[in-house]
Amino acid sequence: MITLHRLGHPTAELFVNDELIVSVEATPDTVITLSGGDKVVVAESPEAVCAKVRECRIEILSGAILRRDAENAAAAERERGPFTRPSLKALDPPPLAPVA
């Protein structure tokens, strides 16, 4: 969601789901048309609205990439197993023989 301000209410924040925005136009005020047909007049310029949408989507995508990388690293660690440490192989204790 992006934070905007209704025209004439500079201190009241308006949270808009950026995925529902169909169009942003300057007529001369900035009018945002949502997918449901609702229109919202905001104080920000169309360029500022587009920049906020872009920043929001970048944040979502970068978070998804970081999460994917962390999951891939965890999966690779699980595949290696608990005792497979190439750099510490010489320090691993020898396997224990069963006690009779």
Buried (B, 14 or more C-beta within 10 A) or exposed (E): EBEBBEBEEEEEEBEBEBEEBEEBEEEEEBBBBBEEEEEBEBBBEBEBBBEBBEEBEEEEEEEEEEEEEEEEEEEEEEEEEEEEEEEEEEEEEEEEEEEE
